[in-house]
Amino acid sequence: MRNNYVETGLIAGLTLAFFLAGCSNGDDESTDGPKNPAGNGGSGGAGADANADGTMPEAGAAGSGGKPATDSGTTTDGETDSGNGGEAGTAPDGGGGGAAGAGSGGAAGASPEVTIYFTEEFEDAEYKTRGWYESLPKTLSSDSHSGSHSLECTYNKGQPDCSGQGAGRHLFPETDAVYLGYWVKYSSDFVGSGKPYHPHEFYFLTNKDDKYEGPAFTHLTLYLESHWESASAGALWVGFQDGKNIDQSRRGEDLIAETENRAVAGCNGLPSGYSGSCYNAGSGVYVNGVTLASPTVLTPQNKNDWNHVEYFAKLNSISAGRGQPDGILRVWVNGAMVFERTNAILRTAQHADMKLNQLLFGPWIGDGSPIKQSFLIDDLVVASGRP
């Protein structure tokens, strides 16, 4: 299934070196013919538990004597509504059925257990003591979403990164699925790159590459970034590339039906039906990339205010020696889902044991920032699923 979101090819320039039921029982008819009174309504059924990846929960159980509830709550945001009451029970041999149970379905169940891999509140710049390595920007702001400080990234005019402060990385346990949540505040004059590409912001890498691997040419890099088409219109971009998996000798050929020894983000075919790029990065080495974009969800009203961005990614499964189209990519802004794809192929059987294991925060505008502008980041969470 192709979801109704804007799609664009990943632009060249990835040069940084471094997401019930309630019902009733009818009473039996008495042996001498008169009908017994209608039975009492049954108790409400149990609510359905939400799934951490947002998949459909089961319907809640019916109340005693009732028919099963048909509603099972919402399906995509990791939360579940209470179930509806079941239908009225029917008494045997004409006895009056009890009224529909007055009790509603059980309250929404809690999400299955989610493991928090790490959090960062940016209260001080002693990042290494909390597992970060390389050079996470150390400029802090007293303007914070919570606590006393947040991370401040200022792009000076013509500069590509946060005032020359580099990027920071943090490892987490190897996993098929990862969640990233953070609060962001853009300056009132924020315009991003002013180009149809960049800035890069957050990246996820895998156990198939070194802990210091540059993100632009790997076995898999997942991207999450905000892109402002203009000063008044911004979107969230979800991208990925797997340049190291390209069969360079057969670039431009669709190898999907022939072999799993190929790339998934361009140059050797595009298995999920999205558009991608395949371009010469120099010396005859080709790289690839896919960018998927949400609708416009950021406006001037989102600037100079705190916004909650959440991202969930799950690698596709491998079955019968082939990568299956069941990878998941989702983005929420201020609690509302703004992007979803549930048929992504992010790995093939060539790397069936590939796992996500690293977050890289590295703001980057390849051509340099068009103006001096800044944004703040606070209360970052990396977990196994949406908390």
KELUM-508576 format. One line per field, with one value per residue (C-alpha): residue in three letters; residue number from 1; x, y, z. Coordinates in pm, whole numbers. Layout:
<mivos>
type = [ALA	...]
seq = [NUM	...]
px = [X	...]
py = [Y	...]
pz = [Z	...]
</mivos>
This chain:
<mivos>
type = [MET	ARG	ASN	ASN	TYR	VAL	GLU	THR	GLY	LEU	ILE	ALA	GLY	LEU	THR	LEU	ALA	PHE	PHE	LEU	ALA	GLY	CYS	SER	ASN	GLY	ASP	ASP	GLU	SER	THR	ASP	GLY	PRO	LYS	ASN	PRO	ALA	GLY	ASN	GLY	GLY	SER	GLY	GLY	ALA	GLY	ALA	ASP	ALA	ASN	ALA	ASP	GLY	THR	MET	PRO	GLU	ALA	GLY	ALA	ALA	GLY	SER	GLY	GLY	LYS	PRO	ALA	THR	ASP	SER	GLY	THR	THR	THR	ASP	GLY	GLU	THR	ASP	SER	GLY	ASN	GLY	GLY	GLU	ALA	GLY	THR	ALA	PRO	ASP	GLY	GLY	GLY	GLY	GLY	ALA	ALA	GLY	ALA	GLY	SER	GLY	GLY	ALA	ALA	GLY	ALA	SER	PRO	GLU	VAL	THR	ILE	TYR	PHE	THR	GLU	GLU	PHE	GLU	ASP	ALA	GLU	TYR	LYS	THR	ARG	GLY	TRP	TYR	GLU	SER	LEU	PRO	LYS	THR	LEU	SER	SER	ASP	SER	HIS	SER	GLY	SER	HIS	SER	LEU	GLU	CYS	THR	TYR	ASN	LYS	GLY	GLN	PRO	ASP	CYS	SER	GLY	GLN	GLY	ALA	GLY	ARG	HIS	LEU	PHE	PRO	GLU	THR	ASP	ALA	VAL	TYR	LEU	GLY	TYR	TRP	VAL	LYS	TYR	SER	SER	ASP	PHE	VAL	GLY	SER	GLY	LYS	PRO	TYR	HIS	PRO	HIS	GLU	PHE	TYR	PHE	LEU	THR	ASN	LYS	ASP	ASP	LYS	TYR	GLU	GLY	PRO	ALA	PHE	THR	HIS	LEU	THR	LEU	TYR	LEU	GLU	SER	HIS	TRP	GLU	SER	ALA	SER	ALA	GLY	ALA	LEU	TRP	VAL	GLY	PHE	GLN	ASP	GLY	LYS	ASN	ILE	ASP	GLN	SER	ARG	ARG	GLY	GLU	ASP	LEU	ILE	ALA	GLU	THR	GLU	ASN	ARG	ALA	VAL	ALA	GLY	CYS	ASN	GLY	LEU	PRO	SER	GLY	TYR	SER	GLY	SER	CYS	TYR	ASN	ALA	GLY	SER	GLY	VAL	TYR	VAL	ASN	GLY	VAL	THR	LEU	ALA	SER	PRO	THR	VAL	LEU	THR	PRO	GLN	ASN	LYS	ASN	ASP	TRP	ASN	HIS	VAL	GLU	TYR	PHE	ALA	LYS	LEU	ASN	SER	ILE	SER	ALA	GLY	ARG	GLY	GLN	PRO	ASP	GLY	ILE	LEU	ARG	VAL	TRP	VAL	ASN	GLY	ALA	MET	VAL	PHE	GLU	ARG	THR	ASN	ALA	ILE	LEU	ARG	THR	ALA	GLN	HIS	ALA	ASP	MET	LYS	LEU	ASN	GLN	LEU	LEU	PHE	GLY	PRO	TRP	ILE	GLY	ASP	GLY	SER	PRO	ILE	LYS	GLN	SER	PHE	LEU	ILE	ASP	ASP	LEU	VAL	VAL	ALA	SER	GLY	ARG	PRO]
seq = [1	2	3	4	5	6	7	8	9	10	11	12	13	14	15	16	17	18	19	20	21	22	23	24	25	26	27	28	29	30	31	32	33	34	35	36	37	38	39	40	41	42	43	44	45	46	47	48	49	50	51	52	53	54	55	56	57	58	59	60	61	62	63	64	65	66	67	68	69	70	71	72	73	74	75	76	77	78	79	80	81	82	83	84	85	86	87	88	89	90	91	92	93	94	95	96	97	98	99	100	101	102	103	104	105	106	107	108	109	110	111	112	113	114	115	116	117	118	119	120	121	122	123	124	125	126	127	128	129	130	131	132	133	134	135	136	137	138	139	140	141	142	143	144	145	146	147	148	149	150	151	152	153	154	155	156	157	158	159	160	161	162	163	164	165	166	167	168	169	170	171	172	173	174	175	176	177	178	179	180	181	182	183	184	185	186	187	188	189	190	191	192	193	194	195	196	197	198	199	200	201	202	203	204	205	206	207	208	209	210	211	212	213	214	215	216	217	218	219	220	221	222	223	224	225	226	227	228	229	230	231	232	233	234	235	236	237	238	239	240	241	242	243	244	245	246	247	248	249	250	251	252	253	254	255	256	257	258	259	260	261	262	263	264	265	266	267	268	269	270	271	272	273	274	275	276	277	278	279	280	281	282	283	284	285	286	287	288	289	290	291	292	293	294	295	296	297	298	299	300	301	302	303	304	305	306	307	308	309	310	311	312	313	314	315	316	317	318	319	320	321	322	323	324	325	326	327	328	329	330	331	332	333	334	335	336	337	338	339	340	341	342	343	344	345	346	347	348	349	350	351	352	353	354	355	356	357	358	359	360	361	362	363	364	365	366	367	368	369	370	371	372	373	374	375	376	377	378	379	380	381	382	383	384	385	386	387]
px = [0	128	48	-78	231	461	772	1093	1427	1710	1919	2291	2494	2501	2850	2855	3157	3100	1230	-1572	-1796	-2084	-2388	-2648	-2764	-3130	-3292	-3437	-3811	-3982	-4124	-4486	-4484	-4449	-4145	-3891	-3796	-3528	-3181	-2941	-2685	-2351	-2031	-1810	-1552	-1179	-1013	-769	-399	-217	88	412	450	94	-45	-410	-497	-746	-1108	-1191	-1367	-1746	-1919	-2095	-2386	-2313	-2187	-1826	-1752	-1674	-1458	-1100	-976	-737	-462	-173	-62	9	-302	-639	-987	-1226	-1431	-1807	-2066	-2191	-2537	-2824	-2843	-3138	-3335	-3423	-3774	-3897	-3770	-3686	-3326	-3136	-3067	-2732	-2474	-2452	-2086	-1857	-1560	-1261	-1034	-764	-486	-130	119	322	645	874	1245	1396	1746	1858	1734	1904	1774	2067	2100	2478	2735	2899	2771	3044	2930	2595	2725	2768	3087	3243	3142	2780	2726	2797	2612	2317	2022	1829	1515	1403	1103	1164	1438	1685	1857	1826	2075	2115	2225	2306	2383	2589	2547	2756	2836	2715	2681	2616	2880	3150	3066	3030	2807	2742	2670	2516	2502	2206	2130	2099	1734	1495	1284	1363	1174	1305	1120	1237	1113	1228	1192	1280	1381	1121	1344	1422	1429	1646	1876	1683	1741	1536	1759	1904	1945	2025	1952	1907	2048	2025	2304	2342	2570	2700	2909	3172	3070	3247	3117	3023	2646	2637	2768	2676	2495	2192	2135	1790	1732	1484	1493	1277	1272	1137	1028	990	989	620	599	789	760	923	1141	1212	1500	1734	2035	2234	2516	2751	2499	2494	2616	2827	2888	2514	2388	2080	1954	1649	1786	1487	1362	1712	1913	1916	2275	2167	2071	1716	1738	1828	2079	1962	1585	1331	1135	877	763	903	1129	1499	1824	2145	2429	2804	2966	3307	3571	3295	3143	2766	2550	2174	1895	1521	1341	975	804	506	257	328	295	521	408	511	285	525	823	938	738	809	701	711	849	835	973	939	1123	1107	1322	1138	1137	1329	1132	1207	1540	1392	1329	957	766	666	912	753	831	612	632	416	417	256	80	-69	62	184	361	327	464	412	553	915	1201	1507	1724	1754	1854	2212	2216	1941	2115	2137	2021	1988	2234	2339	2189	2382	2279	2457	2282	2424	2351	2592	2593	2608	2322	2161	2118	2203	1932	1894	1687	1672	1643	1528	1402	1529	1424	1543	1344	1225	879	656	629]
py = [0	343	604	950	1154	1366	1185	1335	1191	1242	1530	1502	1667	1416	1529	1521	1313	1194	711	-301	-441	-438	-658	-861	-1213	-1288	-1493	-1837	-1865	-2013	-2365	-2258	-2019	-1661	-1473	-1363	-992	-872	-954	-691	-537	-708	-549	-358	-555	-513	-243	-340	-281	-54	-174	21	39	161	-157	-259	-385	-666	-582	-582	-883	-877	-819	-1122	-1231	-981	-994	-893	-525	-413	-112	-163	193	396	223	447	658	390	471	297	435	262	-8	23	-176	-502	-562	-677	-1046	-1256	-1466	-1828	-1909	-1556	-1435	-1063	-999	-778	-423	-344	-319	30	-5	101	-108	-107	194	209	-32	82	29	-289	-239	8	16	364	338	684	1036	1374	1684	1913	2050	2067	1994	1697	1472	1210	1117	1023	807	1063	1066	1289	1654	1728	2108	2252	2582	2575	2810	2909	2889	2531	2308	2170	2210	2495	2450	2325	2268	2568	2530	2854	2854	3161	3295	3089	2818	2459	2353	2471	2743	2490	2266	1942	1644	1397	1024	784	404	198	-179	-341	-347	-381	-87	254	559	916	1197	1553	1908	2173	2551	2741	3105	3341	3400	3031	2940	2628	2585	2798	2510	2205	1994	2009	2071	1725	1685	1332	1006	640	398	22	-250	-306	11	146	363	656	589	889	878	957	621	326	-6	190	540	661	1039	1260	1633	1942	2111	2462	2521	2885	3093	3006	2638	2344	1966	1664	1458	1089	955	660	550	227	317	42	-219	-99	-346	-83	-307	-326	17	120	-239	-360	-653	-699	-1027	-1162	-1122	-994	-875	-523	-184	-82	298	328	220	-144	-98	43	-240	-34	169	500	726	742	879	723	960	975	1100	1119	875	667	560	593	666	650	785	819	1108	1087	1407	1485	1751	2104	2085	2372	2733	3065	2974	2688	2921	3070	2800	2445	2160	1788	1574	1193	932	554	319	-58	-261	-499	-871	-1136	-1443	-1725	-1563	-1230	-889	-838	-511	-455	-197	93	466	709	1073	1272	1648	1773	1440	1415	1161	1347	1068	692	415	52	-123	-8	-242	-115	-428	-743	-1096	-994	-832	-1017	-956	-578	-388	-21	76	442	792	1076	1439	1645	1956	2028	2274	2173	2506	2711	2881	3163	3374	3361	3145	2907	2631	2470	2100	1965	1651	1397	1032	722	405	73	212	511	560]
pz = [0	-89	175	89	167	-46	-165	-299	-405	-161	-287	-344	-74	211	298	676	775	1083	1461	2510	2607	2862	2824	3007	3068	2992	3275	3187	3137	3448	3416	3458	3163	3293	3182	3435	3446	3212	3328	3456	3226	3224	3347	3106	2912	2951	2742	2472	2533	2293	2103	2132	1754	1707	1549	1586	1935	1993	2074	2443	2592	2614	2945	3093	2878	2606	2253	2196	2157	1807	1888	1991	2012	1803	1615	1517	1809	2068	2269	2301	2360	2597	2426	2372	2564	2413	2276	2494	2582	2464	2711	2621	2498	2492	2823	2811	2735	2971	2862	2713	2985	3121	3199	2918	2820	3048	3051	2789	2867	2918	2637	2658	2843	2667	2743	2774	2629	2738	2799	2773	2951	2858	3209	3166	2895	3071	2795	2815	3165	3012	2728	2448	2243	1978	2010	2096	2088	2432	2408	2648	2676	2987	2774	2837	2795	3143	3401	3367	3031	2673	2393	2163	1802	1623	1253	1172	820	579	835	793	1157	1513	1540	1452	1748	1555	1624	1904	1910	2160	2139	2259	2267	1926	1822	1528	1647	1792	1912	1930	2103	2164	2211	1965	1952	1633	1636	1490	1185	1120	749	741	443	195	-52	-154	72	425	712	837	1208	1352	1213	1319	1222	1263	1392	1038	1061	1295	1590	1422	1071	861	805	431	303	525	524	649	780	881	880	1062	989	962	625	569	211	309	625	668	566	712	704	869	637	687	478	443	240	218	-21	99	-15	-377	-635	-807	-1108	-1178	-1081	-1274	-1292	-1101	-901	-671	-818	-878	-558	-201	-248	-339	-203	-104	-141	-508	-776	-767	-771	-524	-360	-174	-472	-356	-558	-482	-614	-746	-815	-855	-536	-701	-830	-986	-653	-654	-352	-307	-95	-36	130	234	345	563	457	577	954	1067	1029	1185	1478	1559	1582	1910	2088	2203	1973	2047	1763	1782	1544	1534	1299	1279	1041	811	877	679	575	333	259	148	300	356	294	656	788	975	972	1170	1279	1519	1582	1902	1947	1597	1347	1038	851	830	609	698	390	393	307	493	478	270	364	280	625	807	1139	1090	1400	1487	1761	1734	1740	1581	1633	1370	1236	890	609	335	150	469	649	449	766	1133	1291	1580	1739	2083	2172	2509	2684	2432	2474	2287	2358	2217	2143	2194	2574]
</mivos>
